[in-house]
Amino acid sequence: MTLIARNEKQIGAALRRHRKQAGLSQAALATKMQARQGTVSRLESGMPAMQIRTLIEALTALQLELVIRPRSAVPETAVEDLF
């Protein structure tokens, strides 16, 4: 499933959705990331100033990858409706 995320909250929501689809608790994902459960909680809540390394560790633990591409013409409100 491909999701579009344009801000921290949307990235967090996408990670939460994939974590739940993988059947993982926040604590289980944190263990796979070698992080604390609170780190996963902050990441999923879209807390600003999260380190890129933390995001990459979460993506790796969920077997996801970050794809950079030109922004589509989809309006911001349509993207928010996905979450």
Biopython code that builds the backbone (N, CA, C, O; Angstrom):
import numpy as np
from Bio.PDB.StructureBuilder import StructureBuilder

atoms = [
    (1, "MET", "N", (0.837, -1.168, 0.000)),
    (1, "MET", "CA", (0.000, 0.000, 0.000)),
    (1, "MET", "C", (0.889, 1.242, 0.000)),
    (1, "MET", "O", (1.817, 1.345, 0.803)),
    (2, "THR", "N", (0.610, 2.166, -0.886)),
    (2, "THR", "CA", (1.344, 3.414, -0.955)),
    (2, "THR", "C", (0.537, 4.509, -0.273)),
    (2, "THR", "O", (-0.645, 4.695, -0.563)),
    (3, "LEU", "N", (1.179, 5.228, 0.631)),
    (3, "LEU", "CA", (0.546, 6.347, 1.308)),
    (3, "LEU", "C", (1.327, 7.615, 1.003)),
    (3, "LEU", "O", (2.550, 7.579, 0.868)),
    (4, "ILE", "N", (0.636, 8.717, 0.897)),
    (4, "ILE", "CA", (1.282, 10.010, 0.707)),
    (4, "ILE", "C", (1.301, 10.710, 2.058)),
    (4, "ILE", "O", (0.272, 10.806, 2.727)),
    (5, "ALA", "N", (2.460, 11.194, 2.457)),
    (5, "ALA", "CA", (2.588, 11.936, 3.715)),
    (5, "ALA", "C", (3.375, 13.207, 3.429)),
    (5, "ALA", "O", (4.464, 13.170, 2.857)),
    (6, "ARG", "N", (2.804, 14.323, 3.836)),
    (6, "ARG", "CA", (3.432, 15.614, 3.566)),
    (6, "ARG", "C", (3.814, 16.376, 4.834)),
    (6, "ARG", "O", (4.356, 17.478, 4.750)),
    (7, "ASN", "N", (3.544, 15.815, 5.977)),
    (7, "ASN", "CA", (3.960, 16.472, 7.219)),
    (7, "ASN", "C", (4.195, 15.404, 8.290)),
    (7, "ASN", "O", (3.961, 14.216, 8.068)),
    (8, "GLU", "N", (4.655, 15.850, 9.436)),
    (8, "GLU", "CA", (5.027, 14.920, 10.508)),
    (8, "GLU", "C", (3.846, 14.072, 10.977)),
    (8, "GLU", "O", (3.999, 12.873, 11.209)),
    (9, "LYS", "N", (2.685, 14.678, 11.118)),
    (9, "LYS", "CA", (1.515, 13.926, 11.595)),
    (9, "LYS", "C", (1.107, 12.832, 10.611)),
    (9, "LYS", "O", (0.725, 11.736, 11.021)),
    (10, "GLN", "N", (1.189, 13.126, 9.322)),
    (10, "GLN", "CA", (0.835, 12.134, 8.305)),
    (10, "GLN", "C", (1.876, 11.012, 8.262)),
    (10, "GLN", "O", (1.521, 9.851, 8.056)),
    (11, "ILE", "N", (3.137, 11.342, 8.450)),
    (11, "ILE", "CA", (4.170, 10.302, 8.517)),
    (11, "ILE", "C", (3.902, 9.403, 9.719)),
    (11, "ILE", "O", (3.971, 8.178, 9.613)),
    (12, "GLY", "N", (3.600, 10.009, 10.852)),
    (12, "GLY", "CA", (3.300, 9.237, 12.060)),
    (12, "GLY", "C", (2.098, 8.326, 11.879)),
    (12, "GLY", "O", (2.118, 7.169, 12.298)),
    (13, "ALA", "N", (1.050, 8.853, 11.252)),
    (13, "ALA", "CA", (-0.157, 8.051, 11.013)),
    (13, "ALA", "C", (0.142, 6.887, 10.079)),
    (13, "ALA", "O", (-0.368, 5.785, 10.279)),
    (14, "ALA", "N", (0.958, 7.120, 9.071)),
    (14, "ALA", "CA", (1.326, 6.048, 8.134)),
    (14, "ALA", "C", (2.124, 4.964, 8.854)),
    (14, "ALA", "O", (1.887, 3.774, 8.643)),
    (15, "LEU", "N", (3.064, 5.369, 9.697)),
    (15, "LEU", "CA", (3.848, 4.385, 10.447)),
    (15, "LEU", "C", (2.956, 3.588, 11.386)),
    (15, "LEU", "O", (3.104, 2.371, 11.497)),
    (16, "ARG", "N", (2.029, 4.265, 12.065)),
    (16, "ARG", "CA", (1.111, 3.576, 12.975)),
    (16, "ARG", "C", (0.267, 2.552, 12.213)),
    (16, "ARG", "O", (0.076, 1.428, 12.676)),
    (17, "ARG", "N", (-0.231, 2.949, 11.050)),
    (17, "ARG", "CA", (-1.043, 2.044, 10.236)),
    (17, "ARG", "C", (-0.242, 0.795, 9.851)),
    (17, "ARG", "O", (-0.746, -0.322, 9.964)),
    (18, "HIS", "N", (0.989, 0.979, 9.401)),
    (18, "HIS", "CA", (1.822, -0.163, 9.010)),
    (18, "HIS", "C", (2.209, -1.006, 10.224)),
    (18, "HIS", "O", (2.268, -2.232, 10.127)),
    (19, "ARG", "N", (2.473, -0.366, 11.365)),
    (19, "ARG", "CA", (2.807, -1.129, 12.573)),
    (19, "ARG", "C", (1.644, -2.033, 12.958)),
    (19, "ARG", "O", (1.839, -3.209, 13.267)),
    (20, "LYS", "N", (0.435, -1.479, 12.939)),
    (20, "LYS", "CA", (-0.736, -2.274, 13.312)),
    (20, "LYS", "C", (-0.985, -3.390, 12.306)),
    (20, "LYS", "O", (-1.347, -4.500, 12.697)),
    (21, "GLN", "N", (-0.798, -3.114, 11.015)),
    (21, "GLN", "CA", (-0.960, -4.150, 9.997)),
    (21, "GLN", "C", (0.047, -5.278, 10.193)),
    (21, "GLN", "O", (-0.230, -6.436, 9.879)),
    (22, "ALA", "N", (1.227, -4.921, 10.719)),
    (22, "ALA", "CA", (2.251, -5.935, 10.987)),
    (22, "ALA", "C", (1.980, -6.686, 12.287)),
    (22, "ALA", "O", (2.701, -7.625, 12.624)),
    (23, "GLY", "N", (0.941, -6.275, 13.019)),
    (23, "GLY", "CA", (0.596, -6.947, 14.269)),
    (23, "GLY", "C", (1.560, -6.650, 15.400)),
    (23, "GLY", "O", (1.717, -7.461, 16.313)),
    (24, "LEU", "N", (2.202, -5.504, 15.349)),
    (24, "LEU", "CA", (3.189, -5.136, 16.360)),
    (24, "LEU", "C", (2.621, -4.096, 17.320)),
    (24, "LEU", "O", (1.880, -3.197, 16.921)),
    (25, "SER", "N", (2.978, -4.234, 18.571)),
    (25, "SER", "CA", (2.680, -3.186, 19.544)),
    (25, "SER", "C", (3.773, -2.124, 19.425)),
    (25, "SER", "O", (4.797, -2.345, 18.778)),
    (26, "GLN", "N", (3.548, -0.988, 20.045)),
    (26, "GLN", "CA", (4.601, 0.034, 20.051)),
    (26, "GLN", "C", (5.858, -0.518, 20.726)),
    (26, "GLN", "O", (6.972, -0.251, 20.275)),
    (27, "ALA", "N", (5.685, -1.274, 21.788)),
    (27, "ALA", "CA", (6.835, -1.844, 22.498)),
    (27, "ALA", "C", (7.602, -2.826, 21.616)),
    (27, "ALA", "O", (8.833, -2.838, 21.625)),
    (28, "ALA", "N", (6.879, -3.649, 20.854)),
    (28, "ALA", "CA", (7.544, -4.619, 19.976)),
    (28, "ALA", "C", (8.318, -3.905, 18.862)),
    (28, "ALA", "O", (9.438, -4.295, 18.530)),
    (29, "LEU", "N", (7.715, -2.862, 18.288)),
    (29, "LEU", "CA", (8.428, -2.104, 17.265)),
    (29, "LEU", "C", (9.656, -1.433, 17.866)),
    (29, "LEU", "O", (10.724, -1.414, 17.254)),
    (30, "ALA", "N", (9.503, -0.886, 19.059)),
    (30, "ALA", "CA", (10.636, -0.242, 19.728)),
    (30, "ALA", "C", (11.784, -1.234, 19.923)),
    (30, "ALA", "O", (12.948, -0.885, 19.731)),
    (31, "THR", "N", (11.457, -2.461, 20.301)),
    (31, "THR", "CA", (12.490, -3.485, 20.478)),
    (31, "THR", "C", (13.214, -3.747, 19.162)),
    (31, "THR", "O", (14.440, -3.857, 19.143)),
    (32, "LYS", "N", (12.471, -3.847, 18.067)),
    (32, "LYS", "CA", (13.092, -4.075, 16.759)),
    (32, "LYS", "C", (13.977, -2.901, 16.349)),
    (32, "LYS", "O", (14.968, -3.083, 15.642)),
    (33, "MET", "N", (13.612, -1.684, 16.801)),
    (33, "MET", "CA", (14.373, -0.478, 16.478)),
    (33, "MET", "C", (15.518, -0.246, 17.460)),
    (33, "MET", "O", (16.353, 0.633, 17.244)),
    (34, "GLN", "N", (15.561, -1.032, 18.541)),
    (34, "GLN", "CA", (16.487, -0.803, 19.652)),
    (34, "GLN", "C", (16.261, 0.593, 20.226)),
    (34, "GLN", "O", (17.199, 1.364, 20.427)),
    (35, "ALA", "N", (14.990, 0.893, 20.483)),
    (35, "ALA", "CA", (14.589, 2.181, 21.016)),
    (35, "ALA", "C", (13.590, 1.947, 22.147)),
    (35, "ALA", "O", (13.287, 0.806, 22.496)),
    (36, "ARG", "N", (13.093, 3.024, 22.704)),
    (36, "ARG", "CA", (12.093, 2.948, 23.757)),
    (36, "ARG", "C", (10.694, 3.058, 23.156)),
    (36, "ARG", "O", (10.508, 3.616, 22.075)),
    (37, "GLN", "N", (9.722, 2.518, 23.876)),
    (37, "GLN", "CA", (8.336, 2.604, 23.433)),
    (37, "GLN", "C", (7.917, 4.064, 23.287)),
    (37, "GLN", "O", (7.156, 4.398, 22.378)),
    (38, "GLY", "N", (8.393, 4.925, 24.155)),
    (38, "GLY", "CA", (8.067, 6.341, 24.086)),
    (38, "GLY", "C", (8.550, 6.994, 22.799)),
    (38, "GLY", "O", (7.931, 7.931, 22.296)),
    (39, "THR", "N", (9.659, 6.492, 22.274)),
    (39, "THR", "CA", (10.166, 7.001, 20.999)),
    (39, "THR", "C", (9.187, 6.690, 19.881)),
    (39, "THR", "O", (8.914, 7.544, 19.037)),
    (40, "VAL", "N", (8.655, 5.472, 19.868)),
    (40, "VAL", "CA", (7.675, 5.078, 18.855)),
    (40, "VAL", "C", (6.415, 5.924, 19.017)),
    (40, "VAL", "O", (5.841, 6.381, 18.029)),
    (41, "SER", "N", (5.991, 6.131, 20.244)),
    (41, "SER", "CA", (4.805, 6.947, 20.500)),
    (41, "SER", "C", (4.988, 8.362, 19.963)),
    (41, "SER", "O", (4.094, 8.894, 19.304)),
    (42, "ARG", "N", (6.129, 8.970, 20.237)),
    (42, "ARG", "CA", (6.397, 10.328, 19.747)),
    (42, "ARG", "C", (6.461, 10.366, 18.226)),
    (42, "ARG", "O", (5.964, 11.305, 17.606)),
    (43, "LEU", "N", (7.066, 9.358, 17.628)),
    (43, "LEU", "CA", (7.163, 9.293, 16.169)),
    (43, "LEU", "C", (5.774, 9.177, 15.556)),
    (43, "LEU", "O", (5.462, 9.874, 14.590)),
    (44, "GLU", "N", (4.940, 8.306, 16.107)),
    (44, "GLU", "CA", (3.595, 8.105, 15.574)),
    (44, "GLU", "C", (2.683, 9.313, 15.798)),
    (44, "GLU", "O", (1.738, 9.526, 15.038)),
    (45, "SER", "N", (2.956, 10.092, 16.822)),
    (45, "SER", "CA", (2.123, 11.267, 17.086)),
    (45, "SER", "C", (2.521, 12.452, 16.210)),
    (45, "SER", "O", (1.859, 13.490, 16.215)),
    (46, "GLY", "N", (3.605, 12.287, 15.462)),
    (46, "GLY", "CA", (4.035, 13.363, 14.572)),
    (46, "GLY", "C", (4.770, 14.466, 15.289)),
    (46, "GLY", "O", (4.778, 15.611, 14.837)),
    (47, "MET", "N", (5.388, 14.131, 16.404)),
    (47, "MET", "CA", (6.112, 15.134, 17.163)),
    (47, "MET", "C", (7.222, 15.728, 16.299)),
    (47, "MET", "O", (8.024, 14.991, 15.725)),
    (48, "PRO", "N", (7.269, 17.043, 16.205)),
    (48, "PRO", "CA", (8.315, 17.671, 15.391)),
    (48, "PRO", "C", (9.702, 17.454, 15.992)),
    (48, "PRO", "O", (9.843, 17.125, 17.170)),
    (49, "ALA", "N", (10.688, 17.641, 15.182)),
    (49, "ALA", "CA", (12.097, 17.551, 15.576)),
    (49, "ALA", "C", (12.562, 16.118, 15.840)),
    (49, "ALA", "O", (13.540, 15.909, 16.558)),
    (50, "MET", "N", (11.879, 15.143, 15.274)),
    (50, "MET", "CA", (12.323, 13.758, 15.391)),
    (50, "MET", "C", (13.550, 13.590, 14.498)),
    (50, "MET", "O", (13.589, 14.133, 13.394)),
    (51, "GLN", "N", (14.526, 12.864, 14.953)),
    (51, "GLN", "CA", (15.731, 12.661, 14.161)),
    (51, "GLN", "C", (15.433, 11.783, 12.954)),
    (51, "GLN", "O", (14.655, 10.833, 13.039)),
    (52, "ILE", "N", (16.049, 12.106, 11.848)),
    (52, "ILE", "CA", (15.875, 11.311, 10.631)),
    (52, "ILE", "C", (16.313, 9.873, 10.887)),
    (52, "ILE", "O", (15.695, 8.940, 10.375)),
    (53, "ARG", "N", (17.344, 9.688, 11.652)),
    (53, "ARG", "CA", (17.832, 8.340, 11.963)),
    (53, "ARG", "C", (16.730, 7.513, 12.617)),
    (53, "ARG", "O", (16.585, 6.329, 12.311)),
    (54, "THR", "N", (15.950, 8.122, 13.517)),
    (54, "THR", "CA", (14.864, 7.417, 14.184)),
    (54, "THR", "C", (13.798, 7.004, 13.183)),
    (54, "THR", "O", (13.278, 5.890, 13.248)),
    (55, "LEU", "N", (13.475, 7.890, 12.267)),
    (55, "LEU", "CA", (12.513, 7.565, 11.214)),
    (55, "LEU", "C", (13.019, 6.406, 10.368)),
    (55, "LEU", "O", (12.262, 5.477, 10.088)),
    (56, "ILE", "N", (14.260, 6.440, 9.962)),
    (56, "ILE", "CA", (14.839, 5.365, 9.139)),
    (56, "ILE", "C", (14.825, 4.042, 9.906)),
    (56, "ILE", "O", (14.538, 2.997, 9.322)),
    (57, "GLU", "N", (15.127, 4.072, 11.197)),
    (57, "GLU", "CA", (15.100, 2.841, 11.997)),
    (57, "GLU", "C", (13.684, 2.258, 12.045)),
    (57, "GLU", "O", (13.508, 1.043, 11.951)),
    (58, "ALA", "N", (12.682, 3.122, 12.189)),
    (58, "ALA", "CA", (11.295, 2.649, 12.206)),
    (58, "ALA", "C", (10.915, 2.064, 10.852)),
    (58, "ALA", "O", (10.298, 1.001, 10.788)),
    (59, "LEU", "N", (11.275, 2.743, 9.776)),
    (59, "LEU", "CA", (10.977, 2.227, 8.437)),
    (59, "LEU", "C", (11.638, 0.871, 8.216)),
    (59, "LEU", "O", (11.021, -0.046, 7.673)),
    (60, "THR", "N", (12.877, 0.750, 8.633)),
    (60, "THR", "CA", (13.607, -0.516, 8.474)),
    (60, "THR", "C", (12.937, -1.633, 9.274)),
    (60, "THR", "O", (12.776, -2.745, 8.772)),
    (61, "ALA", "N", (12.551, -1.343, 10.506)),
    (61, "ALA", "CA", (11.919, -2.352, 11.357)),
    (61, "ALA", "C", (10.580, -2.809, 10.786)),
    (61, "ALA", "O", (10.171, -3.952, 10.988)),
    (62, "LEU", "N", (9.897, -1.910, 10.069)),
    (62, "LEU", "CA", (8.612, -2.250, 9.456)),
    (62, "LEU", "C", (8.767, -2.733, 8.012)),
    (62, "LEU", "O", (7.772, -2.951, 7.320)),
    (63, "GLN", "N", (9.994, -2.898, 7.564)),
    (63, "GLN", "CA", (10.313, -3.320, 6.207)),
    (63, "GLN", "C", (9.698, -2.371, 5.179)),
    (63, "GLN", "O", (9.103, -2.800, 4.190)),
    (64, "LEU", "N", (9.857, -1.063, 5.438)),
    (64, "LEU", "CA", (9.387, -0.013, 4.536)),
    (64, "LEU", "C", (10.584, 0.789, 4.047)),
    (64, "LEU", "O", (11.678, 0.687, 4.603)),
    (65, "GLU", "N", (10.375, 1.575, 3.019)),
    (65, "GLU", "CA", (11.432, 2.447, 2.527)),
    (65, "GLU", "C", (10.857, 3.816, 2.203)),
    (65, "GLU", "O", (9.664, 3.955, 1.935)),
    (66, "LEU", "N", (11.701, 4.802, 2.232)),
    (66, "LEU", "CA", (11.315, 6.169, 1.924)),
    (66, "LEU", "C", (11.588, 6.416, 0.449)),
    (66, "LEU", "O", (12.691, 6.162, -0.036)),
    (67, "VAL", "N", (10.585, 6.910, -0.261)),
    (67, "VAL", "CA", (10.726, 7.213, -1.684)),
    (67, "VAL", "C", (10.532, 8.718, -1.851)),
    (67, "VAL", "O", (9.523, 9.268, -1.408)),
    (68, "ILE", "N", (11.473, 9.370, -2.473)),
    (68, "ILE", "CA", (11.385, 10.801, -2.733)),
    (68, "ILE", "C", (11.007, 10.983, -4.199)),
    (68, "ILE", "O", (11.650, 10.425, -5.089)),
    (69, "ARG", "N", (9.962, 11.765, -4.442)),
    (69, "ARG", "CA", (9.510, 11.990, -5.810)),
    (69, "ARG", "C", (8.903, 13.385, -5.887)),
    (69, "ARG", "O", (8.629, 13.994, -4.853)),
    (70, "PRO", "N", (8.691, 13.894, -7.083)),
    (70, "PRO", "CA", (8.044, 15.195, -7.197)),
    (70, "PRO", "C", (6.655, 15.147, -6.564)),
    (70, "PRO", "O", (5.958, 14.136, -6.645)),
    (71, "ARG", "N", (6.270, 16.239, -5.944)),
    (71, "ARG", "CA", (4.970, 16.324, -5.282)),
    (71, "ARG", "C", (3.854, 16.238, -6.315)),
    (71, "ARG", "O", (3.914, 16.879, -7.364)),
    (72, "SER", "N", (2.844, 15.447, -6.009)),
    (72, "SER", "CA", (1.701, 15.309, -6.906)),
    (72, "SER", "C", (0.776, 16.512, -6.751)),
    (72, "SER", "O", (0.933, 17.320, -5.835)),
    (73, "ALA", "N", (-0.170, 16.614, -7.641)),
    (73, "ALA", "CA", (-1.111, 17.730, -7.626)),
    (73, "ALA", "C", (-2.298, 17.468, -6.702)),
    (73, "ALA", "O", (-3.257, 18.240, -6.697)),
    (74, "VAL", "N", (-2.246, 16.403, -5.933)),
    (74, "VAL", "CA", (-3.335, 16.074, -5.010)),
    (74, "VAL", "C", (-3.422, 17.174, -3.956)),
    (74, "VAL", "O", (-2.413, 17.509, -3.335)),
    (75, "PRO", "N", (-4.613, 17.744, -3.742)),
    (75, "PRO", "CA", (-4.755, 18.802, -2.741)),
    (75, "PRO", "C", (-4.466, 18.284, -1.331)),
    (75, "PRO", "O", (-4.685, 17.109, -1.036)),
    (76, "GLU", "N", (-3.983, 19.153, -0.480)),
    (76, "GLU", "CA", (-3.636, 18.793, 0.893)),
    (76, "GLU", "C", (-4.813, 18.147, 1.620)),
    (76, "GLU", "O", (-4.615, 17.197, 2.378)),
    (77, "THR", "N", (-6.013, 18.632, 1.410)),
    (77, "THR", "CA", (-7.186, 18.071, 2.085)),
    (77, "THR", "C", (-7.443, 16.630, 1.665)),
    (77, "THR", "O", (-7.904, 15.823, 2.473)),
    (78, "ALA", "N", (-7.156, 16.303, 0.430)),
    (78, "ALA", "CA", (-7.345, 14.919, -0.050)),
    (78, "ALA", "C", (-6.347, 13.996, 0.625)),
    (78, "ALA", "O", (-6.679, 12.858, 0.957)),
    (79, "VAL", "N", (-5.130, 14.476, 0.830)),
    (79, "VAL", "CA", (-4.111, 13.676, 1.507)),
    (79, "VAL", "C", (-4.532, 13.439, 2.947)),
    (79, "VAL", "O", (-4.404, 12.320, 3.444)),
    (80, "GLU", "N", (-5.030, 14.457, 3.627)),
    (80, "GLU", "CA", (-5.453, 14.319, 5.012)),
    (80, "GLU", "C", (-6.604, 13.326, 5.157)),
    (80, "GLU", "O", (-6.719, 12.656, 6.183)),
    (81, "ASP", "N", (-7.444, 13.229, 4.153)),
    (81, "ASP", "CA", (-8.570, 12.287, 4.187)),
    (81, "ASP", "C", (-8.109, 10.835, 4.183)),
    (81, "ASP", "O", (-8.863, 9.952, 4.590)),
    (82, "LEU", "N", (-6.888, 10.572, 3.734)),
    (82, "LEU", "CA", (-6.363, 9.219, 3.702)),
    (82, "LEU", "C", (-6.120, 8.689, 5.115)),
    (82, "LEU", "O", (-6.092, 7.478, 5.337)),
    (83, "PHE", "N", (-5.946, 9.601, 6.059)),
    (83, "PHE", "CA", (-5.620, 9.195, 7.416)),
    (83, "PHE", "C", (-6.841, 9.295, 8.297)),
    (83, "PHE", "O", (-6.769, 8.993, 9.488)),
]
sb = StructureBuilder()
sb.init_structure("model")
sb.init_model(0)
sb.init_chain("A")
sb.init_seg("    ")
for serial, (resi, resn, name, xyz) in enumerate(atoms, 1):
    if name == "N":
        sb.init_residue(resn, " ", resi, " ")
    sb.init_atom(name, np.array(xyz, "f"), 0.0, 1.0, " ", f" {name:<3s}", serial, name[0])
structure = sb.get_structure()
